[in-house]
Amino acid sequence: MCGRLSQYSGIHDFVAALSMPNAMVNSVGELPLERYNVAPTTQVAVLHVQGELLLADPVRWGWRPHWATDRAAPINARVEKVAHGPFFRAIWPHRAITPINNWFEWVDEGGQKKQPYLIRRRDGAPIYCAAIGQLPNANEGPGEHDGFVIITADSGGGMVDIHDRRPVVLNPELAREWLDPATPKERAEQMVLHQGEPAEVFEWYKVDTAVGNVRNKGETLITQIGGVS
């Protein structure tokens, strides 16, 4: 996963498809998010559960443990290692969903610039990316070291031609289970290892190279310029 996504629906639109009965504490706002070119290190809307509450909070995309000062904060975590490696041990129990509309990957097709592709669900539904993080506390508010990473897995099918890694995407039922603090860590690991949405659920198409500049923000960045795969 190259590290760029879109999050332009309103948080209530993302939550509606989850069908969660929890009362929501919304720190993201009521309006559509309208972010078409979201880059790492910026604040991204994430969903997480504390007690009986569903929390929607802006959280920095990227996290590292306090002892890892010799490297940049990763934005993704490989599903093969995330549950047992020392780097993410502290946040593995703190599960979240990053709800997005699409993400982008760049492919070298021999031009002067790599060609960006937009990847989305074929049915147009929200994409629920499995994530973990150091997350805001409902009683204390945001913390200085808050951050999150998206869990990634090997791509499959034709998506391999776009990138060899992709987010682990959960259907709404599994996303609810992932968010539930009562879900055992062992069960959570099996979900992200084996039950992510298959490549066939997604489609992808070329978009303008303007998306490569994080200063470009408009809706035209998600406009198709080639055929859909």
C-alpha positions in Angstrom: 0.0 0.0 0.0 1.6 3.2 -1.2 0.1 5.5 1.4 -2.6 7.7 0.1 -6.3 7.5 0.4 -9.7 9.4 0.1 -12.1 9.9 2.9 -14.8 12.2 1.6 -18.1 10.8 2.9 -19.5 12.0 6.2 -18.7 10.0 9.3 -22.4 9.1 9.7 -22.5 7.6 6.2 -19.5 5.4 7.1 -21.1 4.4 10.4 -24.6 3.7 9.0 -23.3 0.7 7.0 -21.8 -0.8 10.1 -25.2 -1.0 11.8 -23.7 -0.7 15.3 -26.1 0.0 18.1 -23.5 1.9 20.2 -24.0 5.5 21.1 -21.4 7.5 19.1 -19.1 10.2 20.4 -18.2 12.2 17.3 -15.1 14.3 17.3 -14.9 14.4 13.5 -17.9 16.6 12.7 -21.2 16.3 11.0 -20.4 17.4 7.5 -18.9 15.3 4.7 -15.1 15.0 5.2 -14.4 15.9 1.6 -10.7 14.8 1.7 -9.7 13.3 -1.6 -5.9 13.2 -1.2 -5.1 12.1 2.4 -1.4 11.7 3.1 0.4 10.0 6.0 1.2 12.0 9.1 -2.1 13.9 8.8 -5.2 13.5 10.9 -7.5 10.7 9.6 -11.0 9.8 10.9 -10.9 6.5 12.7 -13.6 4.5 14.5 -12.9 2.7 17.8 -14.9 1.4 20.8 -14.4 2.3 24.4 -16.9 0.6 26.8 -20.3 0.9 25.2 -19.3 3.9 23.1 -18.4 4.1 19.4 -15.8 6.9 19.1 -15.1 8.7 15.8 -11.8 10.6 16.3 -9.2 12.3 14.1 -6.0 10.4 14.7 -2.5 10.9 13.1 -1.7 8.4 10.4 1.5 6.8 11.6 2.8 5.4 14.9 5.9 4.1 16.5 6.7 3.0 20.1 8.5 5.4 22.3 11.8 3.4 22.1 11.9 3.5 18.3 13.4 7.0 17.9 15.8 5.9 15.2 13.2 5.5 12.5 10.2 7.2 11.0 6.7 6.2 12.2 5.3 3.4 10.0 1.9 4.0 8.5 1.2 0.3 7.8 1.7 -3.0 9.6 2.2 -6.3 7.9 -0.5 -8.8 8.9 2.0 -11.6 9.0 3.9 -10.0 11.9 1.6 -7.5 13.5 0.2 -9.7 16.3 3.5 -11.1 17.5 6.3 -8.7 16.6 7.7 -6.4 19.3 7.2 -3.2 17.4 3.4 -3.1 17.5 3.0 -5.2 20.7 1.7 -2.2 22.8 -1.1 -1.3 20.4 -2.1 -4.7 19.0 -5.0 -4.9 21.6 -6.2 -1.4 20.6 -8.2 -2.1 17.4 -9.8 0.5 15.1 -11.4 0.8 11.7 -10.2 3.4 9.2 -13.3 4.0 7.0 -12.3 5.2 3.5 -13.8 5.6 0.1 -10.8 4.5 -1.9 -7.0 4.4 -1.9 -4.3 5.0 -4.5 -1.3 3.1 -5.8 1.4 4.2 -8.3 2.6 1.9 -11.2 5.7 2.4 -13.4 4.3 2.1 -16.9 7.3 3.6 -18.6 6.2 7.2 -18.6 8.0 10.2 -17.1 5.9 9.8 -14.0 4.4 6.7 -12.4 0.8 6.2 -13.2 -1.6 6.6 -10.2 -4.6 4.2 -9.9 -7.6 4.6 -7.7 -8.9 1.4 -6.0 -12.4 1.2 -4.6 -15.1 -1.4 -4.0 -17.0 -2.4 -7.1 -20.3 -1.9 -5.2 -19.4 1.6 -4.1 -19.8 0.7 -0.4 -17.5 2.1 2.3 -14.1 0.4 2.7 -13.4 -0.7 6.3 -9.7 -1.0 6.8 -8.5 -2.9 9.9 -6.2 -0.7 12.0 -4.6 -0.6 15.4 -3.3 2.4 17.3 -2.7 4.5 20.3 -6.1 6.0 20.4 -7.8 9.0 22.1 -9.5 8.2 25.4 -13.2 9.3 25.6 -12.6 10.8 29.1 -9.2 12.4 28.5 -9.3 13.5 24.9 -6.4 13.3 22.4 -2.9 12.4 23.6 0.4 13.7 22.3 1.5 10.3 21.1 -1.7 9.1 19.5 -1.4 7.5 16.1 -2.6 4.5 14.1 -1.4 2.1 11.4 -3.4 0.3 8.7 -2.9 -3.5 8.6 -1.8 -4.7 5.1 -1.7 -8.1 3.4 -0.5 -9.6 0.1 -2.5 -8.5 -2.9 -4.3 -11.2 -5.0 -5.7 -11.6 -8.4 -5.3 -8.8 -10.9 -4.6 -6.3 -8.1 -1.0 -7.7 -7.9 -0.4 -5.7 -11.1 -1.1 -2.5 -9.2 0.8 -3.2 -6.0 1.9 -6.3 -4.0 0.4 -5.1 -0.8 -3.1 -3.8 0.1 -5.1 -2.9 3.2 -6.9 -5.7 5.0 -10.6 -4.8 4.4 -13.3 -6.2 6.5 -17.0 -6.6 5.6 -19.4 -4.8 8.1 -20.1 -7.9 10.1 -16.4 -8.6 10.7 -15.6 -4.9 11.2 -18.1 -4.9 14.1 -16.4 -8.0 15.5 -13.0 -6.4 15.1 -14.1 -3.3 16.9 -15.7 -5.2 19.8 -13.3 -5.2 22.8 -14.7 -8.6 23.8 -13.3 -10.2 20.7 -10.2 -12.3 21.8 -6.9 -11.2 20.3 -6.5 -14.7 18.9 -9.8 -14.4 17.0 -8.8 -10.9 15.8 -5.6 -12.3 14.4 -7.4 -15.0 12.4 -9.8 -12.4 11.0 -7.1 -10.2 9.5 -5.0 -13.2 8.4 -7.8 -15.1 6.6 -11.1 -13.2 6.3 -10.2 -9.9 4.6 -12.2 -9.1 1.5 -10.9 -10.8 -1.7 -9.4 -8.9 -4.6 -12.5 -9.6 -6.7 -14.5 -7.2 -4.5 -12.4 -4.2 -5.8 -12.0 -2.3 -9.1 -9.4 0.1 -10.1 -8.8 2.8 -12.8 -6.2 5.4 -13.8 -6.5 8.9 -12.4 -4.6 12.1 -13.1 -1.0 12.4 -11.9 -2.0 15.5 -10.0 -2.9 13.2 -7.1 0.9 12.7 -6.5 1.1 16.3 -5.1 -0.3 16.3 -1.6 -1.1 20.0 -2.0 -3.8 19.1 -4.6 -7.1 18.4 -2.8 -10.0 18.6 -5.2 -12.7 16.1 -6.2 -11.2 15.9 -9.7 -8.4 13.7 -8.3 -10.8 10.7 -8.1 -12.0 11.2 -11.7 -11.4 8.2 -14.0 -9.1 8.8 -17.0 -8.9 5.2 -18.3 -10.9 2.0 -18.3 -12.0 0.2 -15.1 -10.3 -3.1 -14.2 
